[in-house]
Structures are given as structure tokens and as C-alpha cells.
Amino acid sequence: METGYSWDTGLLRELNEDSVLCTTFDLRTHLGTTSAGLFSVADGMGGHNAGEIASHLATKTLHAECIFGLHAKTPIAPLQVLAAAFKKANRKVLDSATEAELKGMGTTLTAALVIGGDLYVAHVGDSRCYVINQREIMQVTRDHSVVQELVDAGAISPEEARNTLVKTR
């Protein structure tokens, strides 16, 4: 498995509010030891307070909770591990956002957990997950956004959505 990442602050912001997690590890299962990887991107909400703190907190919590859940003595299904980690990350961001200087902070969170040859994905927001192989690039997630809702409702075309995204970023 090849991994890597890069990011860019874009044209509108001076501060990069993204956080990235890219880690591989060995995982013991009932079948023996297998290779695993946990990958995520969290995009702090630009224009709001402390997006970079929200994205870092979400990624850090996701990592800790997934590693804990995957190494629990009682086996937990990978999707349940991801769901619990997302809930915990959301709670941590919300609890921290009660502080005055962090009020209103938020982030997207997209995660991929690879165990052996299996892929598990969870996400919230509009940070996408793609699977790239020698034959194709396939978008795995659907955006949780107003623009996507407009496409789903037939109010705008996918082409108009692409143009809308370019204009708003």
C-alpha cells in the first residue's frame, strides 16, 4: 500500500486549517496478524474561530479512539470503531467550542480504515474520500453540503455545482 498526502491553503485563506492522519500498524485478529492503516483528513471551517484547533482535535481523537477500539480485548467491528471514534471526536470539538476563543469552531472529518484487503470509510462534511488504483479514480463519499443537496433535489446540475464550488472557494 502506498500512502501520501499534501495540502494547500488555497487562494482565499492565509492559514491552513487542515489536519491529516496517515498511519500504518500491525493488527492482531482472530486470523493472526495483518497490516492496517488509518487515514483521515479534517478541514477546519474557514471563516469561523479556531478551525485549525477543531481539525487537530478531531484527528487526534479519531486516532486515539480507533487504536483503542481496534486493540480492545473484545473484538469490535471496524465500522463500529469508526462510528464511536467520530462520536467522540464530535463531542470533544463541541465541548471545546464552549470556550469563548473557540466558540463556533468546526471541522469536516473523513476517515479510511484499511484492514488487510478491506476498506472502511466514515465521513461528515465535504472532505472527500477517493480510491485510486491503476484502472480508475473513484469517489467513495458524497458531500454533506448545501450544494450537494441542490444537486440531489435537481435544482442545479452537477456541472453547475462544480462551478459553484470553484466560485465559493
C-alpha contacts under 8 A as a table, 3 or more apart, distances in Angstrom:
res1	aa1	res2	aa2	distance
3	T	22	C	7.43
4	G	22	C	7.46
5	Y	20	V	7.88
7	W	18	D	7.79
8	D	16	N	7.13
9	T	12	L	7.75
9	T	13	R	6.09
9	T	14	E	6.55
9	T	15	L	6.38
9	T	16	N	4.83
9	T	17	E	7.86
10	G	13	R	6.31
10	G	169	R	7.92
11	L	169	R	7.55
12	L	169	R	6.77
13	R	16	N	7.29
13	R	46	G	7.65
16	N	52	E	7.14
17	E	43	D	6.01
17	E	44	G	4.84
17	E	45	M	7.40
17	E	46	G	7.18
17	E	51	G	5.54
17	E	52	E	3.97
17	E	53	I	7.74
17	E	55	S	6.86
18	D	41	V	7.02
18	D	42	A	5.56
18	D	43	D	4.42
18	D	44	G	5.75
18	D	52	E	6.24
18	D	55	S	6.13
18	D	56	H	7.64
19	S	41	V	5.77
19	S	42	A	5.16
19	S	43	D	6.56
19	S	44	G	7.95
19	S	52	E	7.37
19	S	55	S	5.50
19	S	56	H	5.43
19	S	59	T	6.66
20	V	39	F	7.53
20	V	40	S	5.68
20	V	41	V	4.59
20	V	42	A	6.48
20	V	59	T	7.08
21	L	38	L	7.21
21	L	39	F	5.17
21	L	40	S	4.98
21	L	41	V	6.46
21	L	59	T	6.67
21	L	63	H	7.78
22	C	37	G	7.47
22	C	38	L	6.12
22	C	39	F	4.60
22	C	40	S	6.75
23	T	37	G	5.59
23	T	38	L	5.44
23	T	39	F	6.41
24	T	35	S	7.27
24	T	36	A	5.60
24	T	37	G	4.06
24	T	38	L	6.35
25	F	35	S	5.99
25	F	36	A	5.34
25	F	37	G	6.11
26	D	33	T	6.40
26	D	34	T	5.66
26	D	35	S	4.62
26	D	36	A	5.81
27	L	33	T	5.45
27	L	34	T	5.35
27	L	35	S	6.06
27	L	36	A	6.25
27	L	70	L	7.67
27	L	71	H	7.50
27	L	115	I	7.94
28	R	31	L	7.78
28	R	32	G	5.61
28	R	33	T	4.32
28	R	34	T	6.41
28	R	71	H	7.71
29	T	32	G	5.15
29	T	33	T	5.94
29	T	34	T	7.31
34	T	115	I	7.07
34	T	116	G	5.79
35	S	115	I	6.29
35	S	116	G	5.59
36	A	113	L	7.34
36	A	114	V	5.28
36	A	115	I	4.41
36	A	116	G	6.04
37	G	112	A	7.97
37	G	113	L	5.78
37	G	114	V	5.02
37	G	115	I	6.66
38	L	63	H	7.62
38	L	111	A	7.20
38	L	112	A	5.91
38	L	113	L	4.66
38	L	114	V	6.44
39	F	111	A	5.58
39	F	112	A	5.18
39	F	113	L	6.45
40	S	59	T	7.00
40	S	109	L	7.06
40	S	110	T	5.41
40	S	111	A	4.14
40	S	112	A	6.23
41	V	59	T	7.34
41	V	108	T	7.90
41	V	109	L	5.94
41	V	110	T	5.49
41	V	111	A	6.66
41	V	127	S	7.17
42	A	55	S	4.94
42	A	56	H	7.46
42	A	58	A	7.12
42	A	59	T	6.56
42	A	107	T	6.08
42	A	108	T	5.11
42	A	109	L	4.42
42	A	110	T	6.44
42	A	127	S	7.26
43	D	51	G	7.51
43	D	52	E	7.77
43	D	55	S	5.85
43	D	107	T	5.32
43	D	108	T	5.14
43	D	109	L	6.88
43	D	127	S	6.94
44	G	50	A	7.60
44	G	51	G	3.80
44	G	52	E	5.27
44	G	53	I	7.57
44	G	54	A	6.05
44	G	55	S	4.99
44	G	105	M	7.67
44	G	106	G	5.92
44	G	107	T	4.13
44	G	108	T	6.48
45	M	48	H	5.88
45	M	51	G	4.99
45	M	105	M	6.91
45	M	106	G	5.47
45	M	107	T	5.23
45	M	108	T	7.47
46	G	49	N	7.89
46	G	51	G	6.20
48	H	51	G	6.39
48	H	104	G	6.13
48	H	105	M	5.75
48	H	106	G	7.55
49	N	101	E	7.06
49	N	102	L	5.67
49	N	103	K	6.39
49	N	104	G	5.92
49	N	105	M	5.01
50	A	53	I	5.16
50	A	54	A	6.33
50	A	101	E	7.65
50	A	102	L	5.61
50	A	105	M	5.36
50	A	106	G	7.77
51	G	54	A	5.04
51	G	55	S	6.15
51	G	105	M	5.41
51	G	106	G	5.79
51	G	107	T	6.32
52	E	55	S	5.25
52	E	56	H	6.15
53	I	56	H	5.16
53	I	57	L	6.00
53	I	105	M	7.92
54	A	57	L	5.16
54	A	58	A	6.08
54	A	93	V	5.83
54	A	105	M	6.08
54	A	106	G	5.51
54	A	107	T	5.77
55	S	58	A	5.17
55	S	59	T	6.17
55	S	106	G	7.37
55	S	107	T	5.37
55	S	108	T	7.35
55	S	109	L	7.66
56	H	59	T	5.25
56	H	60	K	5.99
57	L	60	K	5.17
57	L	61	T	6.00
57	L	89	A	7.16
57	L	92	K	7.29
57	L	93	V	6.69
58	A	61	T	5.23
58	A	62	L	6.03
58	A	86	F	7.97
58	A	89	A	4.81
58	A	90	N	6.99
58	A	92	K	7.45
58	A	93	V	6.74
58	A	107	T	7.71
58	A	109	L	7.21
59	T	62	L	5.06
59	T	63	H	6.17
59	T	89	A	7.62
59	T	109	L	7.63
60	K	63	H	5.25
60	K	64	A	6.33
61	T	64	A	5.21
61	T	65	E	6.00
61	T	85	A	6.98
61	T	88	K	7.03
61	T	89	A	5.31
61	T	92	K	7.82
62	L	65	E	5.31
62	L	66	C	5.95
62	L	82	L	7.77
62	L	85	A	5.06
62	L	86	F	6.41
62	L	88	K	7.68
62	L	89	A	6.10
63	H	66	C	5.34
63	H	67	I	6.14
63	H	85	A	7.97
64	A	67	I	5.40
64	A	68	F	6.11
65	E	68	F	5.07
65	E	69	G	5.93
65	E	81	V	7.55
65	E	84	A	7.59
65	E	85	A	5.15
65	E	88	K	7.78
66	C	69	G	5.04
66	C	70	L	5.87
66	C	81	V	5.85
66	C	82	L	6.46
66	C	85	A	6.10
67	I	70	L	5.24
67	I	71	H	6.12
68	F	71	H	5.36
68	F	72	A	6.10
69	G	72	A	5.20
69	G	76	I	6.66
69	G	81	V	5.61
70	L	75	P	7.22
70	L	76	I	6.71
70	L	78	P	7.26
70	L	81	V	6.91
71	H	75	P	7.78
72	A	75	P	6.18
72	A	76	I	7.37
76	I	80	Q	6.58
76	I	81	V	6.46
77	A	80	Q	5.25
77	A	81	V	6.32
78	P	81	V	4.96
78	P	82	L	6.29
78	P	113	L	7.75
78	P	120	Y	7.02
79	L	82	L	5.05
79	L	83	A	6.06
79	L	120	Y	6.45
79	L	121	V	7.76
79	L	122	A	7.90
80	Q	83	A	5.00
80	Q	84	A	6.05
81	V	84	A	5.28
81	V	85	A	6.11
82	L	85	A	5.02
82	L	86	F	6.10
82	L	121	V	7.95
82	L	122	A	6.65
83	A	86	F	5.17
83	A	87	K	6.25
83	A	122	A	7.35
84	A	87	K	5.13
84	A	88	K	6.18
85	A	88	K	5.10
85	A	89	A	6.05
86	F	89	A	5.03
86	F	90	N	6.05
87	K	90	N	5.13
87	K	91	R	6.17
88	K	91	R	5.06
88	K	92	K	6.17
89	A	92	K	5.12
89	A	93	V	6.25
90	N	93	V	5.25
90	N	94	L	6.11
91	R	94	L	5.10
91	R	95	D	5.92
92	K	95	D	5.15
92	K	96	S	6.05
93	V	96	S	5.18
93	V	97	A	6.04
93	V	105	M	7.63
93	V	106	G	7.02
94	L	97	A	5.06
94	L	98	T	6.99
95	D	98	T	5.83
96	S	99	E	6.07
96	S	102	L	6.85
97	A	100	A	7.51
97	A	102	L	4.84
97	A	103	K	4.60
97	A	104	G	6.14
97	A	105	M	5.97
98	T	102	L	6.78
98	T	103	K	5.63
99	E	102	L	5.32
99	E	103	K	5.91
100	A	103	K	5.24
102	L	105	M	5.72
107	T	125	G	7.78
108	T	123	H	7.68
108	T	124	V	5.69
108	T	125	G	4.69
108	T	126	D	6.59
108	T	127	S	6.30
109	L	123	H	5.50
109	L	124	V	5.44
109	L	125	G	6.60
109	L	127	S	6.82
110	T	121	V	7.49
110	T	122	A	5.90
110	T	123	H	4.08
110	T	124	V	6.30
110	T	125	G	7.81
110	T	127	S	6.16
110	T	128	R	6.82
110	T	129	C	6.86
111	A	121	V	5.67
111	A	122	A	5.41
111	A	123	H	6.13
111	A	129	C	7.75
112	A	119	L	6.73
112	A	120	Y	5.66
112	A	121	V	4.53
112	A	122	A	6.70
112	A	129	C	7.72
113	L	119	L	5.82
113	L	120	Y	5.05
113	L	121	V	6.34
114	V	117	G	6.89
114	V	118	D	5.62
114	V	119	L	4.63
114	V	120	Y	6.35
115	I	118	D	5.26
115	I	119	L	6.61
121	V	129	C	7.97
123	H	127	S	7.80
123	H	141	T	7.45
124	V	127	S	7.71
124	V	143	D	7.90
124	V	144	H	6.52
125	G	143	D	6.00
125	G	144	H	4.69
125	G	145	S	6.66
126	D	142	R	7.48
126	D	143	D	4.37
126	D	144	H	5.47
126	D	145	S	6.37
127	S	143	D	7.14
128	R	139	Q	7.23
128	R	140	V	7.45
128	R	141	T	5.79
128	R	142	R	7.19
128	R	143	D	6.96
129	C	139	Q	6.12
129	C	140	V	5.49
129	C	141	T	5.65
130	Y	137	I	6.60
130	Y	138	M	5.40
130	Y	139	Q	4.41
130	Y	140	V	5.36
130	Y	141	T	7.50
131	V	137	I	5.85
131	V	138	M	5.23
131	V	139	Q	6.56
131	V	140	V	6.82
132	I	135	R	7.91
132	I	136	E	6.00
132	I	137	I	4.51
132	I	138	M	6.41
133	N	136	E	5.65
133	N	137	I	6.58
139	Q	142	R	7.85
142	R	148	Q	7.87
143	D	148	Q	6.09
144	H	148	Q	6.67
144	H	149	E	7.74
145	S	148	Q	5.24
145	S	149	E	6.33
146	V	149	E	5.00
146	V	150	L	6.26
147	V	150	L	5.10
147	V	151	V	6.42
147	V	161	A	6.19
147	V	164	T	7.70
147	V	165	L	7.83
148	Q	151	V	5.02
148	Q	152	D	6.10
148	Q	161	A	7.46
149	E	152	D	5.00
149	E	153	A	6.08
150	L	153	A	5.11
150	L	154	G	6.21
150	L	155	A	5.12
150	L	156	I	5.81
151	V	154	G	5.07
151	V	155	A	5.94
151	V	156	I	5.12
151	V	157	S	5.75
151	V	158	P	6.17
151	V	161	A	7.00
152	D	155	A	7.68
153	A	156	I	7.85
154	G	157	S	6.71
156	I	160	E	5.91
156	I	161	A	6.64
157	S	160	E	5.08
157	S	161	A	6.23
158	P	161	A	4.88
158	P	162	R	6.33
159	E	162	R	5.16
159	E	163	N	6.46
160	E	163	N	5.09
160	E	164	T	6.02
161	A	164	T	4.92
161	A	165	L	6.12
162	R	165	L	5.19
162	R	166	V	6.33
163	N	166	V	5.15
163	N	167	K	6.24
164	T	167	K	5.19
164	T	168	T	6.19
165	L	168	T	5.25
165	L	169	R	6.22
166	V	169	R	5.55
